[in-house]
Structure formats: C-alpha cells, structure tokens
Amino acid sequence: MSRAVIDSRSQGAADRPTYQWEAARGGGALALRLFGALGRRELTRIVDAMLESGGSPRDFLRIDFEDVSHLDYRALTEFTSALQRLRNRGASIWFVGMSPYLRALFHVAGQGPALNRLEWRVPEFESEGFARRPAGISGATREEAWGKTRF
C-alpha cells in the first residue's frame, strides 16, 4: 500500500470537517451543514464562522443537523446563547434535521425552551398529510385540489 493511501485512511477526527456552507438557492436560506460529533471547540468554531461570514445579520440561515452524530451537552448552553444573541440582532436562524437523540441532548442541557424557539417545524397546513389529501377531496393531490377549488 502506498504511503498516501495509508495517510488518507489514518486521519483523525480532528481532521474531519465539522461544517460546510451551502449557498442560498432562489432567494432561500443560506445553509450551514454540520457533521460528526461536535464538542465545545467545534460549536465555538461554528458560531465564529457564522460571525465571520460577513453576511447581513438579517440573513435567513438554516443550520442542518442531519449528519451530526453527537453534541456535547455541556457546550449547548453557550452555543444556544450565542445563536440567540444573533437572533436578537435580527438574524433568522433555524435548526433542521434534528434527530430525537439530539433533541434529547438539548433537553438534558436545559436548553429545551431555546430549542423550541430555534427548531424549524413545518406548519400543519404544509404537512405531508395535507400535501397528499387536502381537506374535503379524498385521494387528491395538492395540485389537483387547487385546480378543483373555486372562489
């Protein structure tokens, strides 16, 4: 085996990326995807990256936790406080992709109320159930239902 192959396989957890920016599409939210197990140092780095991004404090930012395997619950108070300060300055920050395990860690850290303010929840009228079966028109798709609605 060549040395390059061995080196690429032996990279430690510190060498793995913890976040990745994704550009906003069509006027949508700027996305910050998080990866792996995140401790105090990584969460501080993520907040610093948000501050250094140079964007408007009124930007819409979606923080995606889908690929996060673990969060250090001891660092969540500081993390959510920093995000709340950004929101108080006018930023629109939302959490998406939270697993039940990650939600439980926020609650263990005493950050359940902060999580409730930060986690994006799909309004009921936009839920999958509505998209499949609009009220009053059984078996119809949303597009079919809108075509049958008269005002």
DSSP file (Angstrom, degrees, kcal/mol; ACC not computed):
  #  RESIDUE AA STRUCTURE BP1 BP2  ACC     N-H-->O    O-->H-N    N-H-->O    O-->H-N    TCO  KAPPA ALPHA  PHI   PSI    X-CA   Y-CA   Z-CA
    1    1 A M              0   0    0      0, 0.0     2,-0.1     0, 0.0     0, 0.0   0.000 360.0 360.0 360.0 139.6    0.0    0.0    0.0
    2    2 A S     >  -     0   0    0      1,-0.1     4,-1.9     4,-0.0     3,-0.2  -0.386 360.0-118.0 -76.6 157.3    1.3    3.4   -0.8
    3    3 A R  H  > S+     0   0    0      1,-0.2     4,-2.8     2,-0.2     5,-0.2   0.854 113.0  57.7 -61.7 -36.7    2.0    6.0    1.9
    4    4 A A  H  > S+     0   0    0      1,-0.2     4,-2.1     2,-0.2    -1,-0.2   0.887 107.1  47.7 -62.8 -39.7   -0.6    8.4    0.5
    5    5 A V  H  > S+     0   0    0     -3,-0.2     4,-1.5     2,-0.2    -1,-0.2   0.922 112.8  48.0 -67.9 -43.4   -3.3    5.8    0.9
    6    6 A I  H  X S+     0   0    0     -4,-1.9     4,-1.3     1,-0.2     3,-0.2   0.926 112.7  49.0 -62.0 -45.6   -2.3    4.9    4.4
    7    7 A D  H  < S+     0   0    0     -4,-2.8    -1,-0.2     1,-0.2    -2,-0.2   0.882 108.7  52.5 -63.0 -39.2   -2.2    8.6    5.4
    8    8 A S  H  < S+     0   0    0     -4,-2.1     3,-0.5     1,-0.2    -1,-0.2   0.817 111.9  46.5 -69.4 -27.9   -5.6    9.3    4.0
    9    9 A R  H  < S+     0   0    0     -4,-1.5    -1,-0.2    -3,-0.2    -2,-0.2   0.717 107.9  56.3 -83.1 -21.3   -7.1    6.4    5.9
   10   10 A S  S  < S+     0   0    0     -4,-1.3    -1,-0.2    -3,-0.2    -2,-0.2   0.243  71.7 134.4 -98.6  14.5   -5.5    7.3    9.2
   11   11 A Q        -     0   0    0     -3,-0.5    -3,-0.0    -4,-0.2     2,-0.0  -0.403  51.9-128.5 -64.5 137.9   -6.8   10.9    9.5
   12   12 A G    >   -     0   0    0     -2,-0.1     3,-1.4     1,-0.1     4,-0.5  -0.223  25.4 -97.0 -82.1 174.9   -8.1   11.6   13.0
   13   13 A A  G >  S+     0   0    0      1,-0.3     3,-0.9     2,-0.2    -1,-0.1   0.790 121.2  64.5 -62.0 -28.4  -11.4   13.0   14.0
   14   14 A A  G 3  S+     0   0    0      1,-0.2    -1,-0.3     4,-0.0     4,-0.1   0.745  97.8  56.3 -68.3 -21.8   -9.8   16.5   14.3
   15   15 A D  G <  S+     0   0    0     -3,-1.4    -1,-0.2     2,-0.1    -2,-0.2   0.613  86.9  96.7 -85.2 -12.3   -9.1   16.4   10.5
   16   16 A R  S <  S-     0   0    0     -3,-0.9     2,-0.1    -4,-0.5    19,-0.1  -0.486  84.5-106.0 -77.8 146.9  -12.7   15.9    9.5
   17   17 A P        -     0   0    0      0, 0.0     3,-0.1     0, 0.0    -1,-0.1  -0.451  24.9-166.9 -69.9 145.2  -14.8   18.9    8.6
   18   18 A T        +     0   0    0      1,-0.3    17,-2.1    -2,-0.1     2,-0.3   0.617  69.7  13.9-104.6 -19.3  -17.4   20.0   11.2
   19   19 A Y  E     -A   34   0A   0     15,-0.2     2,-0.3     2,-0.0    -1,-0.3  -0.989  55.0-164.3-153.0 161.3  -19.4   22.3    8.9
   20   20 A Q  E     -A   33   0A   0     13,-2.0    13,-2.8    -2,-0.3     2,-0.3  -0.974  19.7-133.3-148.4 131.2  -19.9   23.3    5.3
   21   21 A W  E     -A   32   0A   0     -2,-0.3     2,-0.4    11,-0.2    11,-0.2  -0.649  18.0-165.8 -83.2 140.4  -21.6   26.3    3.9
   22   22 A E  E     -A   31   0A   0      9,-2.9     9,-2.3    -2,-0.3     3,-0.1  -0.998  24.6-115.2-126.5 131.7  -24.2   25.9    1.1
   23   23 A A        -     0   0    0     -2,-0.4     2,-0.2     7,-0.2     6,-0.1  -0.219  33.7-100.2 -65.0 150.8  -25.4   28.8   -0.9
   24   24 A A        -     0   0    0      4,-0.1     2,-0.5     6,-0.1     3,-0.2  -0.482  35.8-141.5 -68.7 139.5  -28.9   30.0   -0.8
   25   25 A R  S >  S-     0   0    0      4,-0.4     3,-1.3     1,-0.2     4,-0.1  -0.920  70.3 -16.6-109.5 124.2  -31.0   28.8   -3.8
   26   26 A G  T 3  S-     0   0    0     -2,-0.5    -1,-0.2     1,-0.3     3,-0.1   0.870 130.5 -45.4  57.3  42.8  -33.5   31.1   -5.4
   27   27 A G  T 3  S+     0   0    0     -3,-0.2    -1,-0.3     1,-0.1     3,-0.1   0.594 110.1 131.3  78.2   9.4  -33.8   33.5   -2.5
   28   28 A G    <   -     0   0    0     -3,-1.3    32,-0.2     1,-0.2     2,-0.2   0.045  63.6 -58.4 -81.1-165.4  -33.9   30.7    0.0
   29   29 A A        -     0   0    0     -5,-0.1    -4,-0.4    -4,-0.1     2,-0.3  -0.492  45.4-117.7 -80.1 143.7  -32.0   30.2    3.2
   30   30 A L  E     - b   0  61A   0     30,-2.4    32,-3.1    -2,-0.2     2,-0.4  -0.650  38.5-139.9 -71.7 134.8  -28.2   30.0    3.4
   31   31 A A  E     -Ab  22  62A   0     -9,-2.3    -9,-2.9    -2,-0.3     2,-0.5  -0.845  20.2-168.0-109.9 138.5  -27.4   26.6    4.8
   32   32 A L  E     -Ab  21  63A   0     30,-2.8    32,-2.2    -2,-0.4     2,-0.4  -0.944  16.0-159.3-119.9 105.1  -24.8   25.6    7.3
   33   33 A R  E     -Ab  20  64A   0    -13,-2.8   -13,-2.0    -2,-0.5     2,-0.3  -0.722   5.1-154.8 -89.5 132.4  -24.5   21.8    7.3
   34   34 A L  E     -A   19   0A   0     30,-2.5    33,-0.7    -2,-0.4     2,-0.3  -0.789   9.0-162.5-107.7 150.9  -22.9   20.2   10.4
   35   35 A F  E     - b   0  67A   0    -17,-2.1    33,-0.3    -2,-0.3    31,-0.0  -0.971  37.8 -15.4-136.3 145.8  -21.1   16.9   10.6
   36   36 A G  E    S- b   0  68A   0     31,-2.1    33,-1.2    -2,-0.3    34,-1.0  -0.145 101.2 -18.7  76.3-158.5  -19.9   14.3   13.1
   37   37 A A  E     - b   0  70A   0     32,-0.2     2,-0.5    31,-0.2    34,-0.2  -0.809  65.7-157.1 -91.4 123.8  -19.6   14.6   16.9
   38   38 A L  E     + b   0  71A   0     32,-3.0    34,-2.3    -2,-0.5     2,-0.1  -0.904  13.8 177.7-112.8 122.5  -19.5   18.2   17.9
   39   39 A G     >  -     0   0    0     -2,-0.5     4,-2.6    32,-0.2     5,-0.2  -0.312  51.6 -75.2-104.0-168.8  -17.9   19.4   21.2
   40   40 A R  H  > S+     0   0    0      1,-0.2     4,-2.4     2,-0.2     5,-0.2   0.910 129.6  50.2 -56.7 -46.9  -17.4   22.8   22.8
   41   41 A R  H  > S+     0   0    0      1,-0.2     4,-2.2     2,-0.2    -1,-0.2   0.918 112.9  45.5 -61.6 -45.1  -14.5   23.6   20.5
   42   42 A E  H  > S+     0   0    0      2,-0.2     4,-2.1     1,-0.2    -1,-0.2   0.901 112.9  49.8 -67.3 -41.0  -16.4   22.7   17.3
   43   43 A L  H  X S+     0   0    0     -4,-2.6     4,-2.1     2,-0.2    -1,-0.2   0.886 111.2  49.6 -66.2 -37.5  -19.5   24.5   18.4
   44   44 A T  H  X S+     0   0    0     -4,-2.4     4,-2.5    -5,-0.2    -1,-0.2   0.906 110.1  51.3 -64.9 -41.2  -17.5   27.7   19.2
   45   45 A R  H  X S+     0   0    0     -4,-2.2     4,-2.3    -5,-0.2    -2,-0.2   0.868 108.3  52.3 -62.0 -37.3  -15.8   27.4   15.7
   46   46 A I  H  X S+     0   0    0     -4,-2.1     4,-1.9     2,-0.2    -2,-0.2   0.922 110.5  46.3 -66.5 -44.7  -19.3   27.2   14.1
   47   47 A V  H  X S+     0   0    0     -4,-2.1     4,-2.2     1,-0.2    -2,-0.2   0.918 112.5  51.2 -64.0 -42.4  -20.5   30.3   15.8
   48   48 A D  H  X S+     0   0    0     -4,-2.5     4,-2.5     1,-0.2    -2,-0.2   0.897 108.2  52.1 -60.3 -40.4  -17.3   32.1   14.9
   49   49 A A  H  X S+     0   0    0     -4,-2.3     4,-0.9     1,-0.2    -1,-0.2   0.877 108.3  51.2 -64.3 -36.9  -17.7   31.1   11.3
   50   50 A M  H  < S+     0   0    0     -4,-1.9     5,-0.3     1,-0.2     3,-0.3   0.905 112.7  45.6 -66.0 -40.7  -21.2   32.5   11.3
   51   51 A L  H >< S+     0   0    0     -4,-2.2     3,-0.7     1,-0.2    -2,-0.2   0.869 115.3  46.7 -69.2 -36.7  -20.0   35.8   12.7
   52   52 A E  H 3< S+     0   0    0     -4,-2.5    -1,-0.2     1,-0.2    -2,-0.2   0.573  85.0  91.2 -82.2  -9.9  -17.0   36.0   10.3
   53   53 A S  T 3< S-     0   0    0     -4,-0.9    -1,-0.2    -3,-0.3    -2,-0.1   0.740  86.3-139.0 -62.4 -20.0  -19.1   35.1    7.2
   54   54 A G    <   +     0   0    0     -3,-0.7    -1,-0.1    -4,-0.3    -2,-0.1   0.514  52.6 139.0  78.8   3.1  -19.7   38.8    6.7
   55   55 A G        -     0   0    0     -5,-0.3    -1,-0.2     1,-0.2    -2,-0.0  -0.223  64.5 -80.3 -74.7 169.9  -23.3   38.4    5.8
   56   56 A S    >   -     0   0    0      1,-0.1     3,-1.8    -3,-0.1    -1,-0.2  -0.418  32.8-126.7 -65.9 143.3  -26.1   40.7    7.0
   57   57 A P  T 3  S+     0   0    0      0, 0.0    -1,-0.1     0, 0.0    32,-0.1   0.621 110.8  62.4 -67.1  -8.1  -27.3   39.9   10.5
   58   58 A R  T 3  S+     0   0    0     33,-0.2    33,-0.1     2,-0.1    -2,-0.1   0.296  77.4 125.1 -98.1   9.5  -30.8   39.8    8.9
   59   59 A D    <   -     0   0    0     -3,-1.8    33,-2.2     1,-0.1     2,-0.6  -0.289  66.7-118.4 -64.9 153.3  -29.9   36.8    6.7
   60   60 A F  E     - c   0  92A   0    -32,-0.2   -30,-2.4    31,-0.2     2,-0.5  -0.867  37.4-172.9 -93.5 118.7  -32.0   33.7    6.8
   61   61 A L  E     -bc  30  93A   0     31,-3.5    33,-2.3    -2,-0.6     2,-0.6  -0.959  15.0-161.8-122.7 128.5  -29.8   30.8    8.0
   62   62 A R  E     -bc  31  94A   0    -32,-3.1   -30,-2.8    -2,-0.5     2,-0.7  -0.942   7.7-157.5-108.5 119.1  -30.7   27.2    8.2
   63   63 A I  E     -bc  32  95A   0     31,-3.4    33,-2.5    -2,-0.6     2,-0.6  -0.880  11.8-153.2-100.1 115.5  -28.4   25.0   10.4
   64   64 A D  E     +bc  33  96A   0    -32,-2.2   -30,-2.5    -2,-0.7     3,-0.3  -0.798  21.2 175.6 -98.7 116.6  -28.7   21.4    9.3
   65   65 A F  E >   +     0   0A   0     31,-3.0     3,-1.9    -2,-0.6    34,-0.2   0.231  47.2 112.8 -98.6  10.7  -28.0   18.8   12.0
   66   66 A E  E 3  S+     0   0A   0      1,-0.3    -1,-0.2    30,-0.2    31,-0.1   0.833  82.1  40.3 -57.5 -36.5  -28.9   15.8    9.8
   67   67 A D  E 3  S+b   35   0A   0    -33,-0.7   -31,-2.1    -3,-0.3     2,-0.5   0.184  88.3 113.4-100.0  17.1  -25.3   14.5    9.7
   68   68 A V  E <   -b   36   0A   0     -3,-1.9   -31,-0.2   -33,-0.3    31,-0.1  -0.780  40.2-176.8 -91.1 128.3  -24.5   15.2   13.4
   69   69 A S  E     +     0   0A   0    -33,-1.2     2,-0.3    -2,-0.5   -32,-0.2   0.750  66.0   1.1 -94.7 -27.6  -23.9   12.0   15.4
   70   70 A H  E     -b   37   0A   0    -34,-1.0   -32,-3.0     2,-0.0     2,-0.4  -0.986  53.9-156.2-160.2 148.3  -23.4   13.6   18.9
   71   71 A L  E     -b   38   0A   0     -2,-0.3     2,-0.9   -34,-0.2   -32,-0.2  -0.985  30.4-118.0-125.3 139.8  -23.3   17.0   20.6
   72   72 A D    >>  -     0   0    0    -34,-2.3     3,-1.9    -2,-0.4     4,-0.5  -0.682  23.4-156.0 -75.0 109.1  -21.5   17.8   23.9
   73   73 A Y  G >4 S+     0   0    0     -2,-0.9     3,-0.8     1,-0.3     4,-0.5   0.766  88.5  65.5 -61.9 -24.7  -24.5   18.7   26.1
   74   74 A R  G 34 S+     0   0    0      1,-0.2     4,-0.3     2,-0.1    -1,-0.3   0.735 103.7  46.5 -69.2 -21.0  -22.2   20.8   28.3
   75   75 A A  G <> S+     0   0    0     -3,-1.9     4,-2.0     1,-0.1    -1,-0.2   0.498  89.1  86.0 -97.3  -5.5  -21.5   23.2   25.4
   76   76 A L  H <X S+     0   0    0     -3,-0.8     4,-2.9    -4,-0.5     5,-0.3   0.819  81.9  58.3 -70.8 -30.6  -25.1   23.6   24.3
   77   77 A T  H  > S+     0   0    0     -4,-0.5     4,-2.0     2,-0.2    -1,-0.2   0.949 111.2  42.1 -62.2 -47.9  -25.9   26.5   26.7
   78   78 A E  H  > S+     0   0    0     -4,-0.3     4,-2.1     2,-0.2    -2,-0.2   0.900 115.5  51.2 -64.1 -41.8  -23.1   28.6   25.4
   79   79 A F  H  X S+     0   0    0     -4,-2.0     4,-2.0     1,-0.2    -2,-0.2   0.943 112.7  43.3 -62.6 -50.7  -24.0   27.6   21.8
   80   80 A T  H  X S+     0   0    0     -4,-2.9     4,-2.4     1,-0.2    -1,-0.2   0.852 111.7  55.3 -68.3 -32.7  -27.7   28.4   22.0
   81   81 A S  H  X S+     0   0    0     -4,-2.0     4,-2.1    -5,-0.3    -1,-0.2   0.917 108.3  48.6 -63.6 -42.3  -26.9   31.7   23.9
   82   82 A A  H  X S+     0   0    0     -4,-2.1     4,-1.7     1,-0.2    -2,-0.2   0.907 113.0  47.3 -64.1 -41.5  -24.7   32.8   21.1
   83   83 A L  H  X S+     0   0    0     -4,-2.0     4,-2.2     1,-0.2    -1,-0.2   0.875 109.6  53.4 -67.8 -36.2  -27.3   32.0   18.5
   84   84 A Q  H  X S+     0   0    0     -4,-2.4     4,-2.3     2,-0.2    -1,-0.2   0.878 105.9  53.6 -65.9 -36.8  -30.0   33.8   20.5
   85   85 A R  H  X S+     0   0    0     -4,-2.1     4,-1.1     2,-0.2    -1,-0.2   0.905 108.5  49.9 -62.5 -40.3  -27.8   36.9   20.6
   86   86 A L  H  <>S+     0   0    0     -4,-1.7     5,-2.1     1,-0.2     3,-0.4   0.901 110.4  50.0 -63.9 -40.4  -27.6   36.7   16.8
   87   87 A R  H ><5S+     0   0    0     -4,-2.2     3,-1.7     1,-0.2    -2,-0.2   0.883 105.3  56.7 -65.0 -37.4  -31.4   36.4   16.6
   88   88 A N  H 3<5S+     0   0    0     -4,-2.3    -1,-0.2     1,-0.3    -2,-0.2   0.783 102.8  56.1 -64.7 -25.7  -31.8   39.4   18.8
   89   89 A R  T 3<5S-     0   0    0     -4,-1.1    -1,-0.3    -3,-0.4    -2,-0.2   0.465 133.7 -89.3 -83.9  -1.9  -29.7   41.4   16.3
   90   90 A G  T < 5S+     0   0    0     -3,-1.7    -3,-0.2     1,-0.3    -2,-0.1   0.381  79.4 140.8 114.7  -4.0  -32.2   40.4   13.6
   91   91 A A      < -     0   0    0     -5,-2.1     2,-0.7    -6,-0.1    -1,-0.3  -0.419  46.0-139.7 -71.9 147.2  -30.8   37.2   12.2
   92   92 A S  E     +c   60   0A   0    -33,-2.2   -31,-3.5    -2,-0.1     2,-0.4  -0.900  31.3 173.9-107.7 102.0  -33.3   34.5   11.2
   93   93 A I  E     +c   61   0A   0     -2,-0.7     2,-0.4   -33,-0.2   -31,-0.2  -0.927   4.9 178.4-116.8 130.9  -31.7   31.2   12.4
   94   94 A W  E     -c   62   0A   0    -33,-2.3   -31,-3.4    -2,-0.4     2,-0.4  -0.991  21.8-137.7-134.7 141.4  -33.4   27.8   12.3
   95   95 A F  E     +cd  63 119A   0     23,-2.8    25,-2.9    -2,-0.4     2,-0.3  -0.798  27.5 174.5 -92.5 136.7  -32.4   24.3   13.1
   96   96 A V  E     +c   64   0A   0    -33,-2.5   -31,-3.0    -2,-0.4   -30,-0.2  -0.930  53.6  36.8-134.0 162.2  -33.4   21.5   10.8
   97   97 A G        +     0   0    0     -2,-0.3     2,-0.4     1,-0.2   -29,-0.2   0.749  70.0 165.8  73.0  25.1  -32.6   17.8   10.6
   98   98 A M        -     0   0    0     -3,-0.1    -1,-0.2     4,-0.1   -32,-0.1  -0.608  25.3-147.1 -78.5 126.8  -32.7   17.2   14.4
   99   99 A S     >  -     0   0    0     -2,-0.4     4,-2.3   -34,-0.2     5,-0.2  -0.484  28.3-108.4 -82.3 161.9  -32.8   13.6   15.5
  100  100 A P  H  > S+     0   0    0      0, 0.0     4,-2.3     0, 0.0     5,-0.1   0.865 121.0  56.1 -57.2 -35.2  -34.7   12.6   18.6
  101  101 A Y  H  > S+     0   0    0      2,-0.2     4,-1.8     1,-0.2     5,-0.1   0.929 107.8  46.0 -63.0 -46.2  -31.3   11.9   20.2
  102  102 A L  H  > S+     0   0    0      2,-0.2     4,-1.8     1,-0.2    -1,-0.2   0.894 111.6  52.3 -66.0 -39.0  -30.0   15.4   19.5
  103  103 A R  H  X S+     0   0    0     -4,-2.3     4,-1.9     1,-0.2    -1,-0.2   0.914 107.5  52.9 -60.0 -42.0  -33.3   16.9   20.8
  104  104 A A  H  X S+     0   0    0     -4,-2.3     4,-2.6     1,-0.2    -1,-0.2   0.875 105.2  54.6 -62.0 -37.7  -32.9   14.9   24.0
  105  105 A L  H  X S+     0   0    0     -4,-1.8     4,-1.9     1,-0.2    -1,-0.2   0.892 106.1  51.8 -64.0 -38.7  -29.3   16.3   24.5
  106  106 A F  H  <>S+     0   0    0     -4,-1.8     5,-3.1     1,-0.2     6,-0.3   0.905 111.5  47.4 -62.3 -40.5  -30.7   19.8   24.3
  107  107 A H  H ><5S+     0   0    0     -4,-1.9     3,-1.5     4,-0.2     5,-0.3   0.895 108.7  53.4 -68.7 -39.8  -33.3   19.0   26.9
  108  108 A V  H 3<5S+     0   0    0     -4,-2.6    -1,-0.2     1,-0.3    -2,-0.2   0.870 107.9  52.3 -60.7 -36.3  -30.6   17.3   29.2
  109  109 A A  T 3<5S-     0   0    0     -4,-1.9    -1,-0.3    -5,-0.2    -2,-0.2   0.449 120.6-111.1 -79.2   0.0  -28.6   20.6   28.9
  110  110 A G  T < 5S+     0   0    0     -3,-1.5    -3,-0.2    -4,-0.1     4,-0.2   0.707  87.9 117.9  77.9  19.5  -31.6   22.6   30.0
  111  111 A Q     >< +     0   0    0     -5,-3.1     4,-2.6    -6,-0.2    -4,-0.2   0.067  27.5 115.4-108.2  22.8  -32.0   24.1   26.5
  112  112 A G  H  > S+     0   0    0     -6,-0.3     4,-2.4    -5,-0.3     5,-0.2   0.927  78.4  48.5 -57.7 -48.4  -35.4   22.7   25.7
  113  113 A P  H  > S+     0   0    0      0, 0.0     4,-1.4     0, 0.0    -1,-0.2   0.898 112.7  48.8 -60.9 -38.6  -37.0   26.2   25.5
  114  114 A A  H  > S+     0   0    0      1,-0.2     4,-1.8     2,-0.2    -2,-0.2   0.904 110.3  51.6 -65.7 -40.2  -34.2   27.5   23.3
  115  115 A L  H  X S+     0   0    0     -4,-2.6     4,-3.0     1,-0.2    -1,-0.2   0.906 105.6  55.3 -62.4 -40.7  -34.6   24.5   21.1
  116  116 A N  H  < S+     0   0    0     -4,-2.4    -1,-0.2     1,-0.2    -2,-0.2   0.845 111.4  44.6 -60.7 -33.3  -38.3   25.2   20.8
  117  117 A R  H  < S+     0   0    0     -4,-1.4    -1,-0.2    -5,-0.2    -2,-0.2   0.802 121.0  39.0 -78.6 -29.1  -37.5   28.7   19.6
  118  118 A L  H  < S+     0   0    0     -4,-1.8   -23,-2.8    -5,-0.1     2,-0.3   0.744  91.9  92.3 -96.3 -25.3  -34.8   27.6   17.2
  119  119 A E  B  < S-d   95   0A   0     -4,-3.0     2,-0.4   -25,-0.2   -23,-0.2  -0.558  72.8-129.7 -79.5 130.5  -36.1   24.4   15.6
  120  120 A W        -     0   0    0    -25,-2.9     2,-0.4    -2,-0.3   -23,-0.1  -0.629  25.8-172.4 -77.0 128.1  -38.0   24.8   12.4
  121  121 A R        -     0   0    0     -2,-0.4     3,-0.1   -25,-0.1   -25,-0.0  -0.987  27.2-117.8-122.5 133.4  -41.3   23.0   12.5
  122  122 A V        -     0   0    0     -2,-0.4     5,-0.1     1,-0.1    -2,-0.0  -0.525  35.5-114.1 -70.1 125.7  -43.4   22.6    9.3
  123  123 A P    >   -     0   0    0      0, 0.0     3,-2.2     0, 0.0     4,-0.3  -0.285  27.4-112.7 -58.1 148.9  -46.8   24.4    9.9
  124  124 A E  G >  S+     0   0    0      1,-0.3     3,-1.5     2,-0.2     6,-0.3   0.831 115.4  59.2 -57.0 -36.2  -49.7   22.0    9.9
  125  125 A F  G 3  S+     0   0    0      1,-0.3    -1,-0.3     5,-0.1    -3,-0.0   0.641 108.8  46.4 -70.8 -10.5  -51.1   23.3    6.6
  126  126 A E  G <  S+     0   0    0     -3,-2.2    -1,-0.3     4,-0.1    -2,-0.2   0.295  88.2 122.1-107.0   7.8  -47.8   22.4    4.9
  127  127 A S  S <> S-     0   0    0     -3,-1.5     4,-1.9    -4,-0.3     3,-0.3  -0.139  77.7-107.1 -69.1 166.3  -47.5   18.9    6.4
  128  128 A E  H  > S+     0   0    0      1,-0.2     4,-2.1     2,-0.2     5,-0.2   0.868 117.9  60.5 -61.5 -37.5  -47.2   15.8    4.3
  129  129 A G  H  > S+     0   0    0      1,-0.2     4,-2.4     2,-0.2    -1,-0.2   0.895 106.6  45.9 -58.7 -40.8  -50.8   14.8    5.2
  130  130 A F  H  4 S+     0   0    0     -6,-0.3    -1,-0.2    -3,-0.3    -2,-0.2   0.895 109.6  54.5 -68.9 -39.4  -52.1   18.0    3.6
  131  131 A A  H  < S+     0   0    0     -4,-1.9    11,-1.3     1,-0.2    -2,-0.2   0.849 115.0  40.3 -64.7 -32.4  -50.0   17.5    0.5
  132  132 A R  H  < S+     0   0    0     -4,-2.1    -2,-0.2     1,-0.2    -1,-0.2   0.893 132.1  15.8 -82.4 -40.5  -51.4   14.0    0.0
  133  133 A R  S  < S-     0   0    0     -4,-2.4    -1,-0.2    -5,-0.2    -2,-0.1  -0.753  71.0-156.4-140.6  89.9  -55.0   14.7    0.9
  134  134 A P    >   -     0   0    0      0, 0.0     3,-1.9     0, 0.0     6,-0.2  -0.317  45.2 -81.9 -61.5 149.4  -56.4   18.2    1.1
  135  135 A A  T 3  S+     0   0    0      1,-0.3    -5,-0.0     3,-0.1     3,-0.0  -0.235 112.5  11.5 -55.8 133.4  -59.5   18.5    3.3
  136  136 A G  T 3  S+     0   0    0     -3,-0.1     2,-0.4     1,-0.0    -1,-0.3   0.301 110.5  82.3  86.1  -9.9  -62.7   17.6    1.6
  137  137 A I  S X  S-     0   0    0     -3,-1.9     3,-1.5     3,-0.1     8,-0.1  -0.774  71.5-152.6-129.2  88.0  -61.2   15.9   -1.5
  138  138 A S  T 3  S+     0   0    0     -2,-0.4     3,-0.1     1,-0.2    -5,-0.1  -0.318  74.3   6.3 -66.5 138.4  -60.2   12.4   -0.6
  139  139 A G  T 3  S+     0   0    0      1,-0.2    -1,-0.2    -5,-0.0     2,-0.2   0.424  97.3 128.8  76.2  -0.5  -57.3   10.8   -2.6
  140  140 A A    <   -     0   0    0     -3,-1.5    -1,-0.2    -6,-0.2     2,-0.2  -0.548  55.7-127.1 -88.8 152.0  -56.4   14.0   -4.4
  141  141 A T     >  -     0   0    0     -2,-0.2     4,-2.4    -8,-0.1    -9,-0.2  -0.497  32.4-103.9 -85.4 166.3  -53.0   15.6   -4.7
  142  142 A R  H  > S+     0   0    0    -11,-1.3     4,-2.5     1,-0.2     5,-0.2   0.909 121.0  51.2 -57.6 -44.7  -52.5   19.2   -3.7
  143  143 A E  H  > S+     0   0    0      1,-0.2     4,-1.7     2,-0.2    -1,-0.2   0.908 111.0  47.7 -62.7 -42.4  -52.3   20.3   -7.4
  144  144 A E  H  > S+     0   0    0      1,-0.2     4,-1.2     2,-0.2    -1,-0.2   0.905 111.2  51.9 -63.6 -40.3  -55.5   18.5   -8.3
  145  145 A A  H  X S+     0   0    0     -4,-2.4     4,-0.9     1,-0.2     3,-0.5   0.915 107.7  50.3 -64.8 -43.2  -57.2   20.0   -5.3
  146  146 A W  H  < S+     0   0    0     -4,-2.5     3,-0.5     1,-0.2    -1,-0.2   0.868 108.3  53.9 -63.8 -34.1  -56.2   23.6   -6.1
  147  147 A G  H  < S+     0   0    0     -4,-1.7    -1,-0.2     1,-0.2    -2,-0.2   0.784 110.3  47.3 -68.5 -26.5  -57.5   23.1   -9.6
  148  148 A K  H  < S+     0   0    0     -4,-1.2     2,-0.4    -3,-0.5    -1,-0.2   0.554  90.4 100.0 -90.9  -9.4  -60.9   22.0   -8.3
  149  149 A T     <  -     0   0    0     -4,-0.9     2,-0.4    -3,-0.5    -4,-0.0  -0.629  53.5-168.7 -82.8 132.4  -61.2   24.8   -5.8
  150  150 A R              0   0    0     -2,-0.4    -2,-0.0     1,-0.1    -3,-0.0  -0.951 360.0 360.0-121.3 141.2  -63.5   27.7   -6.9
  151  151 A F              0   0    0     -2,-0.4    -1,-0.1     0, 0.0    -2,-0.0   0.379 360.0 360.0-111.7 360.0  -63.7   31.1   -5.2
